[in-house]
Amino acid sequence: MILRIGIPEILLASAGLILVVALVVWAVRHTRRKSPEELERARRLEVNRRGRLVTGQVLDFVEPPPGKDHPCLITYNYQVAGVAYESSQDISALPNVVKVARRAAGQSVNLKYDPKRPTNSILACEQWSCIPELGGANKKDEPLPAASDGKVGRP
């Protein structure tokens, strides 16, 4: 049996193909990309979910001068499988952690790292913190209660 395709079938198939291509182009262009803040929050939560605990030490806390829009950084070091790592975390998005982190320099802490990428580590996230004043009552990865301003953390 010979299949005969006429001009109407070819035009219909072409129109369908053009429609599909147009929809794909529109979807790619209009898909919202995550902001750097959203990507960092997702990273923190993923390390919290998958991470393993290791002991480290807080080295320094760097806070921007008043009126400046710079990150609050907490620097720490730790060892995994005999390899020493030094890292820092921007905790600006965790205001209740910032309050306690000012006093954390020099303290030994338990932090979480990604077992597949030990360089990927956190001291705190929206659901967990290793800083003793915050982490003492939160040893079982219980969520931190919401603060009065709607942000997560200790009051």
N, C-alpha and C positions, 0 to 999 in steps of 0.2 A: 504494500500500500504506500503510495507516495503522498507525503504530507504537503499540502499546498497552503502557503502563507500569503495572504494578500496584503495590500497596502493598508487597509484599516487595522489589521492585527499588528503590523509593524509600527504604525503610528501610536496605537494604544500601548504597546510595550515600551516605546521610546518615552512617552509621556509618563508612564509609571516609573521608569528608571530616573528620569529627570526629577520627579517628585521625591523619590527616595533620596537622591543625592542632595537635593535642596533641604530636606529634613535633617540629614546628617550634618550638613554644613551649619544649619541654624542651631542644632543642639550643641555642637562643638563651640561655637562662638558665644552662646548664651549660657553655658554652664558656668556657674559661679565658682571662681577659684577661692580657696581658703586663704585668709589673711595670714601673715606670719605669726600673729598672736594665736590664731586658731590652730595652726600647725604645731606651735610650741606646746599648747595645752594638750593636744592629741598625743604628742610625744611623751609628755610627762605622765599622762594617764596610762599609756601603753607600757612604759617602764614600770610604773607602779603595779600594773596588772601582771606582767610577766617577770618582773625583776627578782633578783636574788639579793639577800641582805649581805653586807660586808661591813666591817668596821673601818672607819676612816677618821680623819681629823679635819676640823674646820680651821683653815689657815687665816682667812681674812674676810671682812665684810666691807664692801665699798658702796657708800651711799652718795648719790649725786648732791651737789650743793642745792640749797633751797631755791626754788624757781626754775631749776634746770630740768629738762625732760630727758634724763638719761636713766639707764637701768640700774637697779640695785643688784649688785653682784655679790654672791657669796662663793669664796674660793675654798676648795677642799682637796685632800689627797686620799688615796686608798690603794690597796694592792689586791690583785686577782691573779691567782696561780703564779705568784712570785714576780709579777710585772707591776711596777709602780705607775700609777696614773695621777695626774693633777688636773683638776677640772674646775669650772665655775658654772654657776647657774644664775640666770636672771630670775629673781623672785619678785619683781615689781608687780606682777599680776596676782600675787598672794600677799595682800597687805597685812593680814594678821600674822603671817610668818615673818615679815619684815620687822615687825615690832620686837619679836623675840630673837631674831637673828643678830640683832645689834650686840647681844651679849654672848654669842656663840663662839667667837674666835678663841681658838686654843682648845676647844672641847673635843673629846672623842665622841663620835656619833656612828650610828648604824645607817648606812645609806643603801639605796637600791641601784643595781646596774643590770643592764640587759645581758643575759648570758651569751647571746650570739654576738654581741658587740660591746665588750666591757668598757669601751670609751663612752658609751651612752649611759649616763647615770643621773640620779636626782637625789637631792636632799629633802625635797618637799614637793607636793602637788596638791591639788584640790581635795584629795581624799586621805592624804597621809603626810606625816612629817617626822623626820628623825631628830629634829632639834628637841633636846630633852624637855623643855618647858611645854612644848606642844605634843611631843610624841609619847610622853609618859602615860597618858590615859588612852592612848590610841595604838596600843601594841598589836591589836588583832586586825589591822587594816579597816577599822570602823570609820565611816565617813565623819568628817568634822562637821559640827553643827553650823547652820547658817548664822552669820552675824546679822546684826540689826540692819545693816545697809544692804542686805541681800547677797553678800559675798560669802563664800565658804571660809570657815576658819574659826578659831577660838575668839571670844569677845575680848 
